[in-house]
Amino acid sequence: MAKKKKYIVRHKAKEKEEEKKKKLSMEEKFYWSRAITGLLSGVLGAWPIQIVGWWMFLYMMCFQFIFPFFLSFVVFRLPYKKGKWDWKNISKTGIGINFFIFLFASTAVHTIVIYPEWKDQLHNPADTNEIFINDEIAYVADGANGLLILNISNINDRTLLGKFETEGAAENIIVTNDTIYLTVENFLYLMDSSDLSNPVEINHYNATGYINDIAVKNEIVYLTNDEQGLTILDTSDDDLTLIGDFNVEDSAFQSIIIENEVAYITTRSHGFIILNVSQPNKPQILGQCDLIGSLNSIYINGTMAFISAEDQGIHLVNITNLDDPGRINTYNTTGNSTNVLIDGKIVYISDNIEGIIKFELNNYSDKPTDNTTHRLNGIAKKMLIDDNNLYVSEGTKGIEIINLSEFGTEEEIPEDSSISFGWGWIIFSFLSIGLIIIGTNKKIKRKIF
């Protein structure tokens, strides 16, 4: 009888061992199925669905905590056994490998999908300083990338027509007929653009100091810089001939606008200056207005000059009497104002904190109350309105195009409201590695491997 009992015990032990191996086999299949699921779901989410942000996170969570039950009960048809194969076992088996492979696959595919869009920026990062538009052709002074000429007839499918490489940073640009005036640090380039695919240099002028702005009137070029003040050149014969200048001691000239043989100039330390340039070779001062702040851009709207003064906001100067301009109001902004633009009765102010501020101008002496803002990707350098679109030059962030009919209607997303893709990858990579280690240790303790 003792031998028979021993046989029965051995037989039962063998059955338990076989059942354990069967269980091991199913658990291993489930584990590797979750690994494959992580790969497929990661690839599918990144392409062709192309989910990003929090939607990608929710999508991943569904495959982490919902799909395993479908895999267990529908695909493998495993019976639910409390303590042996319950919701805890279903959820944790393969969770680490699923996390890791999902994130690795989705990141790799996402990078491949978006690569064509940013590969050019990888080799030639944007450095946009100013844009000039003429007949659906955009001429861009793009810093170290030089001059770029784009076809923008289809605003959503812009194409590069031509470019001109410069040795320094392209800053300011004006185009008249087939002539391009481009400033590159302390140089002015005069170029022929009759062939947009191949702009050709005609001549260039070397100024003493860094050129801050440019204006062109009747083939006369006006340059402002830190050292020489105002430099006036004649380009009528394609020769950049110096014909006049104007300077104020210890004052850096910034922006300039020419209207009706009058030059309106902002300076760093001597306020706002008005010059008579009816005789370009003999500019004469008409009036001057001392203003607080470091003045930069200027916009003339009828008898009113709007001048951005960085941390002092926007100054409004009455220029009805050119010999006696006077400040009548100042619009304060949260940060530093960098540019100002007027379109009819609508004022657009760029601010390094608020982005673009828009308000309707009813009375010059009143403070704006009903403001609308649009947050930018970077800091605006210059602005331009063309065909109901606001083009904003944002340095390394390139050009941002804002549809004016939709200005302020988009849902703004606070900068810190979501985890960036890069930080998400780092966080979940550590989490997944930790889960893999924990899961592996538990399997070793249970003698699964």
C-alpha positions as a Markdown table, in Angstrom:
| # | Residue | x | y | z |
|---|---|---|---|---|
| 1 | Met | 0.0 | 0.0 | 0.0 |
| 2 | Ala | 2.9 | 2.3 | 0.8 |
| 3 | Lys | 4.2 | 1.9 | -2.7 |
| 4 | Lys | 0.8 | 2.7 | -4.2 |
| 5 | Lys | 0.5 | 5.9 | -2.2 |
| 6 | Lys | 4.0 | 6.9 | -3.3 |
| 7 | Tyr | 2.9 | 6.3 | -6.9 |
| 8 | Ile | -0.2 | 8.4 | -6.4 |
| 9 | Val | 1.8 | 11.2 | -4.8 |
| 10 | Arg | 4.3 | 11.2 | -7.6 |
| 11 | His | 1.5 | 11.1 | -10.2 |
| 12 | Lys | -0.1 | 14.2 | -8.6 |
| 13 | Ala | 3.2 | 16.0 | -8.4 |
| 14 | Lys | 3.7 | 15.3 | -12.1 |
| 15 | Glu | 0.3 | 16.7 | -12.9 |
| 16 | Lys | 1.0 | 19.8 | -10.8 |
| 17 | Glu | 4.3 | 20.2 | -12.6 |
| 18 | Glu | 2.7 | 19.9 | -16.0 |
| 19 | Glu | 0.0 | 22.3 | -15.0 |
| 20 | Lys | 2.6 | 24.7 | -13.8 |
| 21 | Lys | 4.5 | 24.4 | -17.0 |
| 22 | Lys | 1.3 | 25.0 | -18.9 |
| 23 | Lys | 0.6 | 28.1 | -16.8 |
| 24 | Leu | 4.2 | 29.2 | -17.4 |
| 25 | Ser | 3.8 | 28.7 | -21.1 |
| 26 | Met | 0.6 | 30.8 | -21.2 |
| 27 | Glu | 2.0 | 33.5 | -19.1 |
| 28 | Glu | 5.1 | 33.8 | -21.3 |
| 29 | Lys | 2.9 | 33.9 | -24.4 |
| 30 | Phe | 0.8 | 36.7 | -22.7 |
| 31 | Tyr | 4.0 | 38.5 | -21.8 |
| 32 | Trp | 5.4 | 38.5 | -25.3 |
| 33 | Ser | 2.0 | 39.3 | -26.8 |
| 34 | Arg | 2.0 | 42.5 | -24.8 |
| 35 | Ala | 5.5 | 43.2 | -26.1 |
| 36 | Ile | 4.3 | 42.8 | -29.7 |
| 37 | Thr | 1.2 | 44.9 | -28.8 |
| 38 | Gly | 3.4 | 47.7 | -27.6 |
| 39 | Leu | 5.3 | 47.7 | -30.9 |
| 40 | Leu | 2.2 | 47.6 | -33.1 |
| 41 | Ser | 0.2 | 50.2 | -31.0 |
| 42 | Gly | 3.2 | 52.5 | -30.9 |
| 43 | Val | 3.7 | 52.4 | -34.7 |
| 44 | Leu | 0.0 | 52.8 | -35.4 |
| 45 | Gly | -0.3 | 55.8 | -33.0 |
| 46 | Ala | 2.6 | 57.6 | -34.5 |
| 47 | Trp | 1.7 | 56.7 | -38.1 |
| 48 | Pro | -0.7 | 56.8 | -39.8 |
| 49 | Ile | -3.0 | 58.2 | -37.0 |
| 50 | Gln | -0.2 | 60.6 | -35.9 |
| 51 | Ile | -1.5 | 61.2 | -32.4 |
| 52 | Val | 0.5 | 63.6 | -30.2 |
| 53 | Gly | 0.4 | 65.1 | -26.7 |
| 54 | Trp | -2.1 | 64.0 | -24.2 |
| 55 | Trp | -4.2 | 62.1 | -26.8 |
| 56 | Met | -1.1 | 59.9 | -27.3 |
| 57 | Phe | -0.9 | 59.5 | -23.5 |
| 58 | Leu | -4.5 | 58.4 | -23.3 |
| 59 | Tyr | -4.1 | 56.1 | -26.3 |
| 60 | Met | -1.1 | 54.5 | -24.6 |
| 61 | Met | -3.1 | 54.0 | -21.3 |
| 62 | Cys | -5.8 | 52.2 | -23.2 |
| 63 | Phe | -3.3 | 49.7 | -24.4 |
| 64 | Gln | -1.8 | 49.5 | -21.0 |
| 65 | Phe | -4.8 | 48.8 | -18.8 |
| 66 | Ile | -7.8 | 47.9 | -21.1 |
| 67 | Phe | -6.4 | 45.9 | -24.0 |
| 68 | Pro | -4.7 | 43.3 | -21.7 |
| 69 | Phe | -8.2 | 42.1 | -20.6 |
| 70 | Phe | -9.3 | 41.7 | -24.2 |
| 71 | Leu | -6.0 | 39.8 | -24.9 |
| 72 | Ser | -6.6 | 37.5 | -21.9 |
| 73 | Phe | -10.3 | 36.7 | -22.2 |
| 74 | Val | -10.9 | 37.0 | -25.9 |
| 75 | Val | -7.7 | 36.1 | -27.6 |
| 76 | Phe | -6.2 | 33.5 | -25.2 |
| 77 | Arg | -9.5 | 32.7 | -23.5 |
| 78 | Leu | -7.9 | 32.3 | -20.1 |
| 79 | Pro | -10.3 | 31.7 | -17.2 |
| 80 | Tyr | -10.4 | 34.2 | -14.4 |
| 81 | Lys | -9.0 | 32.8 | -11.2 |
| 82 | Lys | -8.8 | 34.9 | -8.1 |
| 83 | Gly | -5.3 | 34.9 | -6.7 |
| 84 | Lys | -3.9 | 33.0 | -9.7 |
| 85 | Trp | -5.1 | 34.9 | -12.8 |
| 86 | Asp | -7.0 | 37.9 | -11.7 |
| 87 | Trp | -7.0 | 41.6 | -12.7 |
| 88 | Lys | -3.7 | 42.2 | -10.9 |
| 89 | Asn | -1.9 | 39.4 | -12.8 |
| 90 | Ile | -3.5 | 40.5 | -16.1 |
| 91 | Ser | -2.5 | 44.2 | -15.6 |
| 92 | Lys | 1.1 | 43.7 | -14.4 |
| 93 | Thr | 2.3 | 40.9 | -16.7 |
| 94 | Gly | 4.3 | 42.5 | -19.4 |
| 95 | Ile | 3.5 | 46.0 | -18.4 |
| 96 | Gly | 7.1 | 47.2 | -18.4 |
| 97 | Ile | 8.1 | 45.7 | -21.7 |
| 98 | Asn | 4.9 | 47.2 | -23.2 |
| 99 | Phe | 5.7 | 50.6 | -21.9 |
| 100 | Phe | 9.3 | 50.6 | -23.2 |
| 101 | Ile | 8.6 | 49.2 | -26.6 |
| 102 | Phe | 5.6 | 51.5 | -27.1 |
| 103 | Leu | 7.6 | 54.6 | -26.4 |
| 104 | Phe | 10.6 | 53.5 | -28.3 |
| 105 | Ala | 8.5 | 52.6 | -31.4 |
| 106 | Ser | 6.3 | 55.7 | -31.3 |
| 107 | Thr | 9.3 | 58.0 | -30.9 |
| 108 | Ala | 11.2 | 56.4 | -33.7 |
| 109 | Val | 8.3 | 56.5 | -36.1 |
| 110 | His | 7.3 | 60.0 | -35.1 |
| 111 | Thr | 10.8 | 61.2 | -35.8 |
| 112 | Ile | 10.8 | 59.6 | -39.3 |
| 113 | Val | 7.3 | 61.0 | -40.1 |
| 114 | Ile | 8.2 | 64.6 | -39.2 |
| 115 | Tyr | 11.8 | 64.5 | -40.5 |
| 116 | Pro | 11.0 | 66.0 | -43.9 |
| 117 | Glu | 9.5 | 69.0 | -42.2 |
| 118 | Trp | 12.4 | 69.9 | -40.0 |
| 119 | Lys | 15.4 | 68.5 | -41.8 |
| 120 | Asp | 16.1 | 71.8 | -43.6 |
| 121 | Gln | 15.9 | 73.6 | -40.3 |
| 122 | Leu | 18.3 | 71.1 | -38.8 |
| 123 | His | 20.9 | 72.1 | -41.4 |
| 124 | Asn | 19.8 | 75.7 | -41.8 |
| 125 | Pro | 18.0 | 76.8 | -38.6 |
| 126 | Ala | 15.7 | 79.8 | -39.0 |
| 127 | Asp | 17.0 | 83.3 | -38.1 |
| 128 | Thr | 14.2 | 85.5 | -39.6 |
| 129 | Asn | 14.6 | 89.2 | -39.1 |
| 130 | Glu | 12.3 | 90.7 | -41.7 |
| 131 | Ile | 10.0 | 89.7 | -44.5 |
| 132 | Phe | 8.9 | 91.8 | -47.5 |
| 133 | Ile | 6.0 | 90.7 | -49.7 |
| 134 | Asn | 5.3 | 91.7 | -53.3 |
| 135 | Asp | 2.8 | 90.0 | -55.7 |
| 136 | Glu | 2.7 | 86.7 | -53.7 |
| 137 | Ile | 6.5 | 86.6 | -53.5 |
| 138 | Ala | 8.1 | 86.8 | -50.1 |
| 139 | Tyr | 11.6 | 88.1 | -49.7 |
| 140 | Val | 13.0 | 87.0 | -46.3 |
| 141 | Ala | 16.1 | 88.4 | -44.6 |
| 142 | Asp | 16.9 | 85.2 | -42.7 |
| 143 | Gly | 20.0 | 86.0 | -40.7 |
| 144 | Ala | 22.9 | 83.6 | -41.3 |
| 145 | Asn | 20.8 | 81.9 | -44.1 |
| 146 | Gly | 21.0 | 85.1 | -46.1 |
| 147 | Leu | 18.2 | 86.0 | -48.5 |
| 148 | Leu | 15.3 | 83.6 | -49.2 |
| 149 | Ile | 12.8 | 84.1 | -51.9 |
| 150 | Leu | 9.5 | 82.2 | -51.5 |
| 151 | Asn | 6.3 | 81.7 | -53.5 |
| 152 | Ile | 3.4 | 82.2 | -51.1 |
| 153 | Ser | 0.5 | 82.0 | -53.6 |
| 154 | Asn | -0.6 | 79.0 | -51.5 |
| 155 | Ile | 0.0 | 80.0 | -48.0 |
| 156 | Asn | -0.1 | 76.4 | -46.8 |
| 157 | Asp | 2.3 | 75.1 | -49.4 |
| 158 | Arg | 5.1 | 77.7 | -49.7 |
| 159 | Thr | 8.0 | 76.9 | -52.0 |
| 160 | Leu | 11.5 | 78.2 | -52.1 |
| 161 | Leu | 12.3 | 79.9 | -55.4 |
| 162 | Gly | 15.8 | 81.2 | -54.8 |
| 163 | Lys | 18.3 | 82.3 | -52.3 |
| 164 | Phe | 21.4 | 84.5 | -51.9 |
| 165 | Glu | 24.0 | 83.4 | -49.4 |
| 166 | Thr | 25.6 | 86.1 | -47.3 |
| 167 | Glu | 28.8 | 86.1 | -45.2 |
| 168 | Gly | 27.0 | 87.8 | -42.3 |
| 169 | Ala | 23.5 | 88.0 | -40.9 |
| 170 | Ala | 20.8 | 89.4 | -43.2 |
| 171 | Glu | 18.8 | 91.9 | -41.2 |
| 172 | Asn | 16.6 | 94.3 | -43.3 |
| 173 | Ile | 15.1 | 94.1 | -46.7 |
| 174 | Ile | 13.1 | 96.3 | -49.2 |
| 175 | Val | 12.2 | 95.4 | -52.7 |
| 176 | Thr | 11.3 | 98.0 | -55.4 |
| 177 | Asn | 10.5 | 96.7 | -59.0 |
| 178 | Asp | 13.3 | 94.2 | -59.7 |
| 179 | Thr | 15.8 | 95.7 | -57.2 |
| 180 | Ile | 16.5 | 94.2 | -53.8 |
| 181 | Tyr | 18.0 | 96.3 | -51.0 |
| 182 | Leu | 19.4 | 94.0 | -48.3 |
| 183 | Thr | 21.4 | 94.9 | -45.2 |
| 184 | Val | 23.9 | 92.4 | -43.9 |
| 185 | Glu | 25.4 | 93.6 | -40.6 |
| 186 | Asn | 27.4 | 96.7 | -41.7 |
| 187 | Phe | 26.9 | 96.1 | -45.5 |
| 188 | Leu | 24.2 | 97.2 | -47.9 |
| 189 | Tyr | 23.7 | 94.9 | -50.9 |
| 190 | Leu | 22.0 | 96.1 | -54.1 |
| 191 | Met | 20.7 | 93.1 | -56.1 |
| 192 | Asp | 18.9 | 92.3 | -59.3 |
| 193 | Ser | 15.8 | 90.0 | -58.7 |
| 194 | Ser | 14.6 | 89.8 | -62.3 |
| 195 | Asp | 15.4 | 86.1 | -62.1 |
| 196 | Leu | 13.9 | 85.0 | -58.8 |
| 197 | Ser | 15.7 | 81.7 | -58.8 |
| 198 | Asn | 19.1 | 83.5 | -59.0 |
| 199 | Pro | 19.3 | 86.9 | -57.4 |
| 200 | Val | 22.5 | 88.7 | -58.5 |
| 201 | Glu | 24.5 | 91.2 | -56.6 |
| 202 | Ile | 24.9 | 94.5 | -58.4 |
| 203 | Asn | 26.9 | 96.4 | -55.9 |
| 204 | His | 27.5 | 96.8 | -52.2 |
| 205 | Tyr | 28.3 | 99.5 | -49.7 |
| 206 | Asn | 30.3 | 99.1 | -46.5 |
| 207 | Ala | 29.0 | 101.3 | -43.7 |
| 208 | Thr | 31.2 | 102.2 | -40.7 |
| 209 | Gly | 28.7 | 100.8 | -38.1 |
| 210 | Tyr | 26.1 | 98.1 | -37.8 |
| 211 | Ile | 23.1 | 99.0 | -40.0 |
| 212 | Asn | 19.9 | 99.1 | -37.9 |
| 213 | Asp | 17.2 | 100.0 | -40.6 |
| 214 | Ile | 16.7 | 101.0 | -44.2 |
| 215 | Ala | 14.3 | 103.2 | -46.2 |
| 216 | Val | 14.2 | 103.8 | -49.9 |
| 217 | Lys | 12.6 | 106.7 | -51.7 |
| 218 | Asn | 13.1 | 107.5 | -55.5 |
| 219 | Glu | 16.3 | 105.4 | -55.7 |
| 220 | Ile | 17.7 | 107.2 | -52.6 |
| 221 | Val | 18.7 | 104.8 | -49.8 |
| 222 | Tyr | 18.6 | 106.0 | -46.1 |
| 223 | Leu | 20.6 | 103.8 | -43.6 |
| 224 | Thr | 20.6 | 104.2 | -39.9 |
| 225 | Asn | 23.3 | 102.8 | -37.7 |
| 226 | Asp | 24.9 | 103.1 | -34.3 |
| 227 | Glu | 28.0 | 105.1 | -35.3 |
| 228 | Gln | 27.2 | 107.2 | -38.4 |
| 229 | Gly | 23.6 | 108.1 | -37.5 |
| 230 | Leu | 21.9 | 108.6 | -40.9 |
| 231 | Thr | 23.7 | 107.7 | -44.2 |
| 232 | Ile | 22.2 | 108.7 | -47.5 |
| 233 | Leu | 23.2 | 107.0 | -50.8 |
| 234 | Asp | 22.2 | 107.5 | -54.4 |
| 235 | Thr | 21.6 | 104.2 | -56.3 |
| 236 | Ser | 20.2 | 105.7 | -59.6 |
| 237 | Asp | 23.2 | 104.4 | -61.7 |
| 238 | Asp | 23.6 | 101.2 | -59.7 |
| 239 | Asp | 26.5 | 103.0 | -58.0 |
| 240 | Leu | 26.1 | 103.4 | -54.2 |
| 241 | Thr | 27.3 | 106.9 | -53.9 |
| 242 | Leu | 27.3 | 108.7 | -50.6 |
| 243 | Ile | 25.5 | 112.0 | -51.0 |
| 244 | Gly | 24.6 | 113.0 | -47.5 |
| 245 | Asp | 24.5 | 112.2 | -43.8 |
| 246 | Phe | 23.2 | 113.4 | -40.4 |
| 247 | Asn | 24.3 | 112.6 | -37.0 |
| 248 | Val | 23.7 | 113.4 | -33.4 |
| 249 | Glu | 26.6 | 113.0 | -31.0 |
| 250 | Asp | 26.4 | 109.9 | -28.8 |
| 251 | Ser | 23.2 | 108.7 | -30.3 |
| 252 | Ala | 22.4 | 105.4 | -32.0 |
| 253 | Phe | 19.9 | 105.9 | -34.8 |
| 254 | Gln | 17.3 | 103.0 | -34.9 |
| 255 | Ser | 14.2 | 102.9 | -37.2 |
| 256 | Ile | 13.5 | 105.2 | -40.1 |
| 257 | Ile | 10.4 | 106.0 | -42.2 |
| 258 | Ile | 10.3 | 108.3 | -45.2 |
| 259 | Glu | 7.0 | 110.1 | -46.1 |
| 260 | Asn | 6.6 | 113.1 | -48.3 |
| 261 | Glu | 10.3 | 114.1 | -48.2 |
| 262 | Val | 10.3 | 113.9 | -44.4 |
| 263 | Ala | 12.4 | 111.4 | -42.4 |
| 264 | Tyr | 11.0 | 110.1 | -39.1 |
| 265 | Ile | 13.8 | 108.6 | -37.0 |
| 266 | Thr | 14.0 | 106.9 | -33.6 |
| 267 | Thr | 17.1 | 107.0 | -31.5 |
| 268 | Arg | 18.4 | 105.2 | -28.4 |
| 269 | Ser | 19.1 | 108.3 | -26.3 |
| 270 | His | 17.9 | 111.4 | -28.1 |
| 271 | Gly | 14.3 | 110.6 | -28.5 |
| 272 | Phe | 12.4 | 111.1 | -31.8 |
| 273 | Ile | 13.8 | 113.2 | -34.6 |
| 274 | Ile | 12.2 | 114.6 | -37.7 |
| 275 | Leu | 14.3 | 115.6 | -40.7 |
| 276 | Asn | 13.6 | 117.5 | -44.0 |
| 277 | Val | 15.1 | 115.3 | -46.7 |
| 278 | Ser | 13.7 | 117.2 | -49.8 |
| 279 | Gln | 17.4 | 117.7 | -50.6 |
| 280 | Pro | 19.0 | 114.4 | -49.7 |
| 281 | Asn | 22.4 | 115.8 | -49.8 |
| 282 | Lys | 21.5 | 118.4 | -47.1 |
| 283 | Pro | 19.1 | 116.9 | -44.5 |
| 284 | Gln | 17.8 | 119.5 | -42.1 |
| 285 | Ile | 16.3 | 119.0 | -38.7 |
| 286 | Leu | 12.6 | 120.0 | -38.4 |
| 287 | Gly | 11.7 | 118.9 | -34.9 |
| 288 | Gln | 12.6 | 116.7 | -32.0 |
| 289 | Cys | 10.7 | 115.0 | -29.1 |
| 290 | Asp | 12.3 | 113.6 | -26.0 |
| 291 | Leu | 10.8 | 110.3 | -25.0 |
| 292 | Ile | 11.4 | 107.9 | -22.1 |
| 293 | Gly | 12.7 | 104.5 | -23.0 |
| 294 | Ser | 14.9 | 102.9 | -25.6 |
| 295 | Leu | 13.1 | 103.6 | -28.8 |
| 296 | Asn | 13.1 | 101.1 | -31.7 |
| 297 | Ser | 10.3 | 100.7 | -34.3 |
| 298 | Ile | 8.1 | 103.4 | -35.6 |
| 299 | Tyr | 4.8 | 103.6 | -37.6 |
| 300 | Ile | 3.3 | 106.7 | -39.0 |
| 301 | Asn | -0.5 | 106.9 | -39.1 |
| 302 | Gly | -1.7 | 110.2 | -40.5 |
| 303 | Thr | -0.7 | 112.9 | -38.1 |
| 304 | Met | 0.3 | 110.4 | -35.4 |
| 305 | Ala | 3.6 | 108.6 | -34.8 |
| 306 | Phe | 3.5 | 105.3 | -32.9 |
| 307 | Ile | 6.9 | 104.5 | -31.4 |
| 308 | Ser | 7.8 | 101.4 | -29.4 |
| 309 | Ala | 10.0 | 102.0 | -26.4 |
| 310 | Glu | 10.6 | 98.5 | -25.0 |
| 311 | Asp | 9.8 | 98.6 | -21.3 |
| 312 | Gln | 8.0 | 102.0 | -21.6 |
| 313 | Gly | 5.4 | 100.6 | -24.0 |
| 314 | Ile | 4.2 | 102.5 | -27.1 |
| 315 | His | 4.4 | 106.3 | -27.2 |
| 316 | Leu | 1.9 | 108.3 | -29.3 |
| 317 | Val | 3.4 | 111.5 | -30.7 |
| 318 | Asn | 1.4 | 114.1 | -32.5 |
| 319 | Ile | 3.2 | 115.2 | -35.7 |
| 320 | Thr | 0.7 | 117.7 | -37.0 |
| 321 | Asn | 3.3 | 120.4 | -36.4 |
| 322 | Leu | 6.6 | 118.9 | -37.7 |
| 323 | Asp | 8.6 | 121.5 | -35.9 |
| 324 | Asp | 6.9 | 120.8 | -32.6 |
| 325 | Pro | 6.0 | 117.1 | -32.2 |
| 326 | Gly | 4.5 | 116.3 | -28.8 |
| 327 | Arg | 3.7 | 113.1 | -26.9 |
| 328 | Ile | 0.0 | 112.8 | -26.1 |
| 329 | Asn | -0.3 | 109.3 | -24.7 |
| 330 | Thr | 1.6 | 106.1 | -23.9 |
| 331 | Tyr | 0.2 | 102.5 | -24.1 |
| 332 | Asn | 1.9 | 100.3 | -21.5 |
| 333 | Thr | 2.5 | 96.6 | -22.1 |
| 334 | Thr | 3.4 | 93.8 | -19.7 |
| 335 | Gly | 6.9 | 93.2 | -21.1 |
| 336 | Asn | 9.0 | 95.0 | -23.7 |
| 337 | Ser | 7.3 | 96.3 | -26.8 |
| 338 | Thr | 9.3 | 95.4 | -29.9 |
| 339 | Asn | 7.2 | 96.5 | -32.8 |
| 340 | Val | 4.0 | 98.4 | -33.7 |
| 341 | Leu | 1.7 | 98.2 | -36.7 |
| 342 | Ile | -1.5 | 100.0 | -37.7 |
| 343 | Asp | -4.2 | 98.6 | -40.0 |
| 344 | Gly | -7.1 | 101.1 | -40.4 |
| 345 | Lys | -8.3 | 101.7 | -36.8 |
| 346 | Ile | -6.7 | 98.5 | -35.5 |
| 347 | Val | -3.4 | 98.6 | -33.6 |
| 348 | Tyr | -1.1 | 95.6 | -33.3 |
| 349 | Ile | 1.7 | 95.7 | -30.7 |
| 350 | Ser | 4.3 | 93.0 | -30.3 |
| 351 | Asp | 5.4 | 92.3 | -26.7 |
| 352 | Asn | 8.0 | 89.8 | -25.6 |
| 353 | Ile | 5.7 | 88.4 | -22.9 |
| 354 | Glu | 2.1 | 88.9 | -24.1 |
| 355 | Gly | 2.8 | 88.2 | -27.8 |
| 356 | Ile | 0.7 | 90.3 | -30.2 |
| 357 | Ile | -1.7 | 92.7 | -28.6 |
| 358 | Lys | -4.6 | 93.9 | -30.7 |
| 359 | Phe | -7.1 | 96.7 | -30.0 |
| 360 | Glu | -9.3 | 99.2 | -31.8 |
| 361 | Leu | -8.1 | 102.8 | -31.8 |
| 362 | Asn | -11.0 | 105.3 | -31.2 |
| 363 | Asn | -9.4 | 108.2 | -29.4 |
| 364 | Tyr | -5.7 | 108.8 | -29.2 |
| 365 | Ser | -5.9 | 110.2 | -25.7 |
| 366 | Asp | -7.8 | 107.2 | -24.2 |
| 367 | Lys | -6.2 | 104.1 | -22.9 |
| 368 | Pro | -7.1 | 100.9 | -24.8 |
| 369 | Thr | -9.5 | 98.7 | -22.8 |
| 370 | Asp | -10.8 | 95.9 | -25.0 |
| 371 | Asn | -7.5 | 94.1 | -25.9 |
| 372 | Thr | -7.1 | 90.7 | -27.7 |
| 373 | Thr | -3.9 | 88.8 | -27.6 |
| 374 | His | -2.2 | 86.1 | -29.6 |
| 375 | Arg | 0.7 | 84.2 | -28.0 |
| 376 | Leu | 3.7 | 83.7 | -30.2 |
| 377 | Asn | 6.2 | 80.9 | -30.5 |
| 378 | Gly | 9.1 | 83.4 | -30.1 |
| 379 | Ile | 9.7 | 87.1 | -29.8 |
| 380 | Ala | 8.5 | 89.4 | -32.7 |
| 381 | Lys | 11.2 | 91.4 | -34.5 |
| 382 | Lys | 9.1 | 92.9 | -37.2 |
| 383 | Met | 5.5 | 92.6 | -38.5 |
| 384 | Leu | 3.8 | 92.9 | -41.9 |
| 385 | Ile | 0.2 | 92.6 | -43.0 |
| 386 | Asp | -0.6 | 91.2 | -46.4 |
| 387 | Asp | -3.9 | 89.8 | -47.8 |
| 388 | Asn | -5.6 | 89.5 | -44.3 |
| 389 | Asn | -2.6 | 87.7 | -42.9 |
| 390 | Leu | -0.2 | 89.0 | -40.2 |
| 391 | Tyr | 3.4 | 87.9 | -40.9 |
| 392 | Val | 5.6 | 88.0 | -37.8 |
| 393 | Ser | 9.4 | 87.6 | -38.0 |
| 394 | Glu | 10.5 | 85.7 | -34.9 |
| 395 | Gly | 14.2 | 85.1 | -35.3 |
| 396 | Thr | 15.0 | 81.4 | -34.6 |
| 397 | Lys | 11.3 | 80.6 | -34.6 |
| 398 | Gly | 11.0 | 81.6 | -38.3 |
| 399 | Ile | 7.8 | 83.3 | -39.6 |
| 400 | Glu | 4.5 | 83.0 | -37.9 |
| 401 | Ile | 1.4 | 83.6 | -40.1 |
| 402 | Ile | -1.8 | 84.7 | -38.3 |
| 403 | Asn | -5.1 | 84.9 | -40.1 |
| 404 | Leu | -6.5 | 88.3 | -38.9 |
| 405 | Ser | -10.1 | 87.1 | -39.2 |
| 406 | Glu | -9.3 | 84.5 | -36.6 |
| 407 | Phe | -7.1 | 86.6 | -34.4 |
| 408 | Gly | -7.6 | 85.8 | -30.8 |
| 409 | Thr | -10.2 | 83.1 | -31.5 |
| 410 | Glu | -7.9 | 80.1 | -31.1 |
| 411 | Glu | -7.8 | 78.3 | -27.8 |
| 412 | Glu | -4.6 | 79.3 | -26.0 |
| 413 | Ile | -2.7 | 76.5 | -24.3 |
| 414 | Pro | -0.7 | 77.6 | -21.3 |
| 415 | Glu | 3.0 | 76.9 | -21.7 |
| 416 | Asp | 3.2 | 74.7 | -18.7 |
| 417 | Ser | -0.1 | 72.8 | -19.1 |
| 418 | Ser | 1.3 | 69.7 | -20.8 |
| 419 | Ile | 4.4 | 67.5 | -20.7 |
| 420 | Ser | 6.6 | 67.9 | -23.7 |
| 421 | Phe | 7.2 | 64.8 | -25.9 |
| 422 | Gly | 10.9 | 64.8 | -24.8 |
| 423 | Trp | 10.2 | 64.9 | -21.1 |
| 424 | Gly | 7.4 | 62.4 | -21.5 |
| 425 | Trp | 9.9 | 60.0 | -23.1 |
| 426 | Ile | 12.4 | 60.4 | -20.3 |
| 427 | Ile | 9.8 | 60.0 | -17.5 |
| 428 | Phe | 8.2 | 56.9 | -19.0 |
| 429 | Ser | 11.5 | 55.3 | -20.0 |
| 430 | Phe | 12.6 | 55.3 | -16.4 |
| 431 | Leu | 9.1 | 54.1 | -15.3 |
| 432 | Ser | 9.1 | 51.3 | -17.9 |
| 433 | Ile | 12.6 | 50.1 | -17.0 |
| 434 | Gly | 11.6 | 50.1 | -13.3 |
| 435 | Leu | 8.5 | 48.0 | -14.1 |
| 436 | Ile | 10.6 | 45.6 | -16.1 |
| 437 | Ile | 13.0 | 45.1 | -13.2 |
| 438 | Ile | 10.2 | 44.6 | -10.7 |
| 439 | Gly | 8.4 | 42.2 | -13.0 |
| 440 | Thr | 11.6 | 40.2 | -13.6 |
| 441 | Asn | 12.4 | 39.9 | -9.9 |
| 442 | Lys | 8.9 | 38.6 | -9.2 |
| 443 | Lys | 9.3 | 36.0 | -11.9 |
| 444 | Ile | 12.6 | 34.9 | -10.5 |
| 445 | Lys | 11.2 | 34.5 | -7.0 |
| 446 | Arg | 8.3 | 32.4 | -8.4 |
| 447 | Lys | 10.9 | 30.3 | -10.3 |
| 448 | Ile | 9.3 | 31.2 | -13.7 |
| 449 | Phe | 12.7 | 31.4 | -15.4 |
